Amino acid sequence: MGSLFLYIDSPIMKRSRADKFVIAIFVCITVLLGVQWYSLQHFIGLQRIEFNKAINNALEKTVTDNRRMRTDSISHEMYRWLMDTSLTKLYSKRNEKLHTTIYYVEDVKALQIQRMDFSLAFENRPIVPGSDSVKSIIARHIVSMFRSQYQDYESVYYYTQTTGEKAAALSQRLRNDTLQLTRAFKENLESARILTDFRMTFLGEDDSVRADHYAEQAMPAQSLQTRLFKTGGYNKAQRTYVFATFNDPSAWLFSRLLTPVLVSIGIVLGVAAALFYLYRIIRKQKQLSQLKNDFIDNMTHELKTPIATIAAAAEALQHFGVQSNTVKTEKYLSNIRVQASRLNTIVNKVLDIASFDRSEVVLQKGKIPVNDLLQEIQHTHRLVHPDVELTMELSSAEGEITGDRFHLKNVLFNLVDNAVKYSNTNKPVIRISTQLAGNHSDIVVQDNGAGIPADHLPRIFEKFYRVPTGNVHRVKGFGLGLYYVKKIVELHNGVVHMESELGKGTTVHIRLPLSA
């Protein structure tokens, strides 16, 4: 009952542990995905805040630059108007009492005389007719006073009526140029790498309801709408305000998220790959441990019989007085020799495999006729298994291979011996056929045995590997035979592969190069 319990429980326990490990891997990956998803959502929120900050900064810069542009444009024109003698007359008079030069700005086109006068601490030279040096300094000083007034208060100070009216008209025209403001805003957005579509809206100063409503919409840090900004323009004597509304900034967000997303995907894939690689290593270690245990069990069973037989024969010779009986003595000694030979075969087989791993096998190669080699196998088979049918279908064309006859015979005899041992019928049938294909010789060993499940075929040539049969091993062995076959074939620059179907038999194909 105890053995039956272990037989049933052990695979379930192993499967349960493997399932738990796989579940743990998926849980780790799921948690990692959740963390990455949360991080990305948080990052998206931060980027939307950054987007809101960027569009407000861009519009604020646009409005500020627009005011500076208007100031520069009007200042430039005002200087030209002041220097134009048909519009403005600049002249000076000397105040000898105060030792000061008084400068005058007079409107030429006014119906009544309009002029202003002032003196300068940094300039005391008179304006000389025909020379613009001092006149230019006076004009620039007036323009400078205009700039400070206009820049701070956006108001036009009338130094003279003509220049004042011209400056006011130009200011109004520039203030109301919404297309220029929109173009400048778009350029500032492009400088910030924001290519999202937007709509600009202008409000009058008296539209307080709408203004408050739009101001409230712009309050959230992730809003796709800017705050209200003064444009400096006027509509019907009322100051106008501007704000911009944006579509969903998917393209901008994608450009900012591309690197973090790729890094996240790389981290997830890297961790997943590492976990699955770890799982494969653990699974392979588990399989190797199982193979090792199976090998030790099989080796123990194989060694017990000859050791027990030798011990029994030695005891009979020592204690039961058979020395006087020559026939019995020879019988016991013969048993000891046979079992000792069997032990030697087992040890040599294990040592041969160790030699393969250390690459210490030296092949004694020579030219071998393929058909002759197979006929030797058939002859040996008849001696060992006289009751098992072995048929040969040899190629009519004689071919020679270069190889080690001893090892090649062992390879083919191993395949024939496996076909006999793993037969599920009382009359096993084995067929060996050869065929020359180009510069290769194909040898096929086919049987009508039990067959091998398809999922075990990829590992059938591994060292110590045996098809699992639970705790019942009808055929003893170490799982070294097919490993030996593959190694020897590869040392002869050949290839071997197996085809099998459960319950219908197995076919082994060996391809070896022909001698030059």
Buried (B, 14 or more C-beta within 10 A) or exposed (E): EEEEEEEEEEEEEEEEEBEEBBEEBEEEBEEBBEEBEEEBEEBBEEBBBBBBEBBBEBBBBBBEBBBEBBBEBBBEBBBBBBBEEEBBBBBBEEEEEEEEBBBBBBBEEEEEEBBEEEEBEEEBEBBEEEEEEBBBBBBBBBBEEBBEBBBEEBEBBBBBBBBBEBBBEBBEEBBBBBEBBBEBBBEBBEEBEBEBEBEBBBBBBEBEEEBEEBBEBBEEEEBBBBBBBEBBBBBEEEBBBBBBBBEEBEEBBEBBBEEBBEEBEEEBEEBBEEBEEEBEEEEEEEBBEBBEEBBEEBBEEBBEEBEEBBEBBBEBBEEEEBEEEEEBBEBBEEBBEBBEEBBEEBEEBBEBBEBBEEEEBEBEBEEBEBBEBBEBBBEBBEEEBEEBEBEBEBBEEEBBBBBBBEBBBBBBBBBBBBBBBBBEEEEBBBBBBBBBEEEBBBBBBBBBBBBBEEEBBEEBBBBBBBBEEEEEBEEEBBBBBBBBBBBBBEBBEBBBBBBBEEEEBBBBBBBBBBBE
